[in-house]
């Protein structure tokens, strides 16, 4: 059980979602959402991120009448915010990688921005 004496501090969670449909030719679409949450410990932050992701499950009909469902695929990361003051221009989250070409294949808009 979490201690209620610890102050809640800001955490950043990266949630991965996937969409599916009853349409036979529907290609899955993925979404990476970065969210701010407040928690008393890393474990509490993980629990909150998981619950938040699961609570955001939704199903709707698109303009063609197809059923579209978005669901949490996984919590990709939970980390303390880099700047807990959360003032204007605060740093929130950082991730590191070693393969720039793979990153640019993933984020095709990144290749169009100046270095």
BASEKOL-883995 format. One record per residue: x, y, z of N, C-alpha, C in turn; residue in one letter; chain. Coordinates in pm, whole numbers, plus 50000, padded with zeros to 5 digits. Example, Ala and Ser with C-alpha at 12.3 -4.5 7.8 and 13.67 -1.06 7.14 Angstrom:
BEGIN
<<51319, 49431, 50780>, <51230, 49550, 50780>, <51320, 49670, 50780>, A, A>
<<51285, 49775, 50708>, <51367, 49894, 50714>, <51290, 50003, 50787>, S, A>
//
This chain:
BEGIN
<<50084, 49883, 50000>, <50000, 50000, 50000>, <50089, 50124, 50000>, X, A>
<<50053, 50222, 49922>, <50130, 50345, 49909>, <50117, 50430, 50034>, X, A>
<<50227, 50491, 50072>, <50225, 50584, 50184>, <50159, 50714, 50140>, X, A>
<<50070, 50765, 50221>, <50005, 50892, 50185>, <50084, 51010, 50238>, X, A>
<<50197, 50984, 50307>, <50277, 51094, 50358>, <50376, 51147, 50253>, X, A>
<<50407, 51066, 50154>, <50497, 51110, 50048>, <50422, 51207, 49956>, X, A>
<<50485, 51318, 49920>, <50416, 51411, 49828>, <50411, 51352, 49687>, X, A>
<<50305, 51381, 49617>, <50295, 51340, 49478>, <50385, 51431, 49395>, X, A>
<<50461, 51371, 49306>, <50551, 51446, 49218>, <50517, 51411, 49074>, X, A>
<<50557, 51496, 48979>, <50521, 51471, 48839>, <50603, 51359, 48776>, X, A>
<<50532, 51275, 48702>, <50591, 51169, 48621>, <50540, 51185, 48480>, X, A>
<<50618, 51136, 48387>, <50579, 51131, 48247>, <50562, 50985, 48209>, X, A>
<<50450, 50954, 48147>, <50425, 50817, 48101>, <50409, 50819, 47950>, X, A>
<<50465, 50718, 47886>, <50449, 50701, 47742>, <50361, 50579, 47722>, X, A>
<<50243, 50603, 47665>, <50144, 50497, 47645>, <50133, 50464, 47498>, X, A>
<<50138, 50337, 47464>, <50122, 50293, 47325>, <49984, 50233, 47307>, X, A>
<<49912, 50284, 47209>, <49778, 50237, 47177>, <49778, 50176, 47038>, X, A>
<<49683, 50086, 47015>, <49664, 50027, 46883>, <49515, 50033, 46851>, X, A>
<<49486, 50058, 46724>, <49347, 50057, 46679>, <49321, 49929, 46600>, X, A>
<<49197, 49884, 46606>, <49154, 49769, 46527>, <49014, 49800, 46476>, X, A>
<<48968, 49719, 46381>, <48839, 49744, 46320>, <48776, 49613, 46276>, X, A>
<<48643, 49618, 46256>, <48573, 49504, 46200>, <48586, 49501, 46048>, X, A>
<<48646, 49603, 45988>, <48667, 49607, 45844>, <48783, 49514, 45807>, X, A>
<<48761, 49431, 45708>, <48860, 49329, 45670>, <48993, 49389, 45624>, X, A>
<<48991, 49504, 45559>, <49113, 49562, 45502>, <49171, 49674, 45589>, X, A>
<<49132, 49681, 45714>, <49178, 49789, 45801>, <49320, 49763, 45851>, X, A>
<<49415, 49850, 45818>, <49551, 49833, 45872>, <49556, 49893, 46013>, X, A>
<<49617, 49826, 46108>, <49624, 49882, 46244>, <49696, 50016, 46243>, X, A>
<<49651, 50104, 46328>, <49714, 50233, 46347>, <49762, 50237, 46492>, X, A>
<<49880, 50292, 46514>, <49937, 50298, 46648>, <49950, 50444, 46690>, X, A>
<<49939, 50466, 46819>, <49952, 50601, 46874>, <50044, 50595, 46996>, X, A>
<<50135, 50690, 47003>, <50222, 50706, 47118>, <50180, 50834, 47187>, X, A>
<<50127, 50822, 47309>, <50081, 50937, 47385>, <50173, 50960, 47504>, X, A>
<<50213, 51084, 47523>, <50296, 51121, 47638>, <50206, 51197, 47734>, X, A>
<<50194, 51146, 47856>, <50102, 51205, 47952>, <50175, 51242, 48081>, X, A>
<<50122, 51344, 48146>, <50172, 51390, 48275>, <50081, 51333, 48383>, X, A>
<<50140, 51277, 48487>, <50061, 51233, 48600>, <50140, 51258, 48728>, X, A>
<<50071, 51263, 48838>, <50134, 51285, 48968>, <50120, 51158, 49050>, X, A>
<<50231, 51117, 49112>, <50231, 50994, 49191>, <50330, 51008, 49306>, X, A>
<<50316, 50920, 49404>, <50399, 50924, 49524>, <50523, 50836, 49515>, X, A>
<<50529, 50750, 49412>, <50644, 50662, 49395>, <50646, 50611, 49252>, X, A>
<<50757, 50554, 49208>, <50760, 50496, 49073>, <50653, 50386, 49055>, X, A>
<<50633, 50302, 49155>, <50533, 50196, 49145>, <50392, 50255, 49133>, X, A>
<<50365, 50359, 49210>, <50235, 50427, 49204>, <50216, 50489, 49065>, X, A>
<<50321, 50548, 49010>, <50314, 50607, 48876>, <50284, 50501, 48771>, X, A>
<<50348, 50385, 48782>, <50322, 50274, 48689>, <50176, 50231, 48696>, X, A>
<<50124, 50217, 48817>, <49984, 50177, 48836>, <49890, 50280, 48774>, X, A>
<<49917, 50408, 48799>, <49832, 50513, 48745>, <49837, 50516, 48593>, X, A>
<<49956, 50498, 48536>, <49971, 50498, 48390>, <49892, 50381, 48329>, X, A>
<<49903, 50265, 48387>, <49830, 50147, 48337>, <49679, 50171, 48344>, X, A>
<<49633, 50219, 48456>, <49489, 50245, 48474>, <49440, 50352, 48375>, X, A>
<<49518, 50459, 48360>, <49482, 50565, 48267>, <49471, 50510, 48125>, X, A>
<<49569, 50432, 48084>, <49566, 50374, 47950>, <49448, 50283, 47928>, X, A>
<<49418, 50201, 48025>, <49304, 50110, 48014>, <49172, 50187, 48013>, X, A>
<<49163, 50293, 48091>, <49041, 50373, 48097>, <49014, 50449, 47968>, X, A>
<<49115, 50469, 47888>, <49098, 50544, 47762>, <49057, 50455, 47645>, X, A>
<<49030, 50328, 47671>, <48981, 50240, 47565>, <48849, 50296, 47512>, X, A>
<<48836, 50297, 47380>, <48715, 50352, 47320>, <48682, 50280, 47190>, X, A>
<<48554, 50274, 47159>, <48507, 50219, 47032>, <48406, 50316, 46974>, X, A>
<<48416, 50339, 46844>, <48325, 50429, 46775>, <48308, 50384, 46630>, X, A>
<<48212, 50443, 46561>, <48191, 50418, 46418>, <48255, 50531, 46338>, X, A>
<<48334, 50494, 46238>, <48394, 50598, 46153>, <48294, 50642, 46047>, X, A>
<<48337, 50729, 45956>, <48246, 50784, 45856>, <48197, 50681, 45755>, X, A>
<<48260, 50563, 45752>, <48215, 50454, 45664>, <48130, 50351, 45739>, X, A>
<<48104, 50380, 45868>, <48022, 50289, 45947>, <48098, 50172, 46006>, X, A>
<<48231, 50173, 45993>, <48313, 50064, 46048>, <48337, 50089, 46196>, X, A>
<<48339, 49983, 46272>, <48368, 49993, 46415>, <48519, 50003, 46434>, X, A>
<<48563, 50107, 46503>, <48705, 50130, 46532>, <48723, 50123, 46683>, X, A>
<<48819, 50045, 46727>, <48849, 50033, 46870>, <48993, 50072, 46894>, X, A>
<<49013, 50161, 46990>, <49147, 50197, 47037>, <49164, 50134, 47174>, X, A>
<<49278, 50065, 47195>, <49306, 50005, 47326>, <49454, 50020, 47358>, X, A>
<<49483, 50015, 47486>, <49622, 50024, 47531>, <49696, 49899, 47488>, X, A>
<<49808, 49919, 47419>, <49895, 49808, 47383>, <49991, 49781, 47498>, X, A>
<<50052, 49889, 47548>, <50139, 49875, 47666>, <50181, 50013, 47716>, X, A>
<<50223, 50015, 47840>, <50289, 50133, 47896>, <50435, 50119, 47856>, X, A>
<<50481, 50206, 47768>, <50617, 50195, 47715>, <50722, 50245, 47813>, X, A>
<<50687, 50346, 47891>, <50784, 50403, 47983>, <50711, 50489, 48085>, X, A>
<<50766, 50492, 48205>, <50722, 50585, 48309>, <50849, 50635, 48376>, X, A>
<<50862, 50768, 48383>, <50983, 50826, 48440>, <50947, 50956, 48513>, X, A>
<<51024, 50988, 48615>, <51000, 51119, 48678>, <51021, 51230, 48577>, X, A>
<<50941, 51334, 48586>, <50961, 51449, 48499>, <51101, 51503, 48524>, X, A>
<<51168, 51546, 48419>, <51304, 51597, 48434>, <51307, 51726, 48515>, X, A>
<<51200, 51803, 48510>, <51191, 51927, 48586>, <51063, 51921, 48666>, X, A>
<<51074, 51906, 48796>, <50954, 51890, 48878>, <50885, 52022, 48909>, X, A>
<<50941, 52133, 48865>, <50876, 52262, 48888>, <50769, 52291, 48785>, X, A>
<<50778, 52229, 48669>, <50681, 52243, 48561>, <50645, 52388, 48531>, X, A>
<<50748, 52467, 48519>, <50730, 52606, 48480>, <50732, 52615, 48328>, X, A>
<<50713, 52733, 48277>, <50720, 52751, 48133>, <50857, 52707, 48082>, X, A>
<<50858, 52638, 47970>, <50980, 52586, 47906>, <51049, 52479, 47989>, X, A>
<<50976, 52405, 48069>, <51034, 52299, 48152>, <51063, 52175, 48068>, X, A>
<<51172, 52107, 48100>, <51201, 51978, 48037>, <51118, 51873, 48106>, X, A>
<<51057, 51784, 48027>, <50969, 51683, 48085>, <51021, 51541, 48070>, X, A>
<<51074, 51508, 47952>, <51102, 51368, 47922>, <51214, 51360, 47821>, X, A>
<<51294, 51256, 47831>, <51402, 51235, 47736>, <51416, 51085, 47711>, X, A>
<<51442, 51048, 47588>, <51473, 50909, 47559>, <51596, 50907, 47470>, X, A>
<<51673, 50802, 47479>, <51799, 50793, 47406>, <51794, 50676, 47308>, X, A>
<<51867, 50688, 47201>, <51874, 50583, 47101>, <52008, 50592, 47030>, X, A>
<<52044, 50486, 46961>, <52173, 50483, 46892>, <52159, 50474, 46740>, X, A>
<<52039, 50457, 46689>, <52020, 50438, 46546>, <51932, 50550, 46490>, X, A>
<<51996, 50657, 46442>, <51923, 50772, 46389>, <51840, 50733, 46267>, X, A>
<<51891, 50647, 46182>, <51818, 50606, 46062>, <51687, 50536, 46100>, X, A>
<<51691, 50451, 46201>, <51569, 50383, 46248>, <51470, 50484, 46304>, X, A>
<<51520, 50582, 46376>, <51434, 50687, 46430>, <51366, 50764, 46317>, X, A>
<<51442, 50799, 46214>, <51386, 50874, 46103>, <51288, 50791, 46021>, X, A>
<<51307, 50658, 46016>, <51208, 50573, 45950>, <51079, 50571, 46030>, X, A>
<<51091, 50574, 46162>, <50975, 50574, 46250>, <50904, 50709, 46247>, X, A>
<<50979, 50816, 46264>, <50923, 50951, 46267>, <50961, 51019, 46136>, X, A>
<<50883, 50998, 46033>, <50919, 51049, 45901>, <50926, 51200, 45895>, X, A>
<<50858, 51270, 45986>, <50868, 51415, 45986>, <51001, 51463, 46042>, X, A>
<<51071, 51380, 46116>, <51200, 51419, 46175>, <51305, 51444, 46067>, X, A>
<<51300, 51370, 45960>, <51399, 51386, 45853>, <51382, 51519, 45780>, X, A>
<<51262, 51578, 45786>, <51236, 51704, 45717>, <51276, 51827, 45799>, X, A>
<<51305, 51807, 45927>, <51340, 51922, 46013>, <51490, 51946, 46008>, X, A>
<<51532, 52071, 46022>, <51676, 52099, 46023>, <51742, 52036, 46147>, X, A>
<<51865, 51997, 46130>, <51939, 51934, 46241>, <51982, 52037, 46344>, X, A>
//
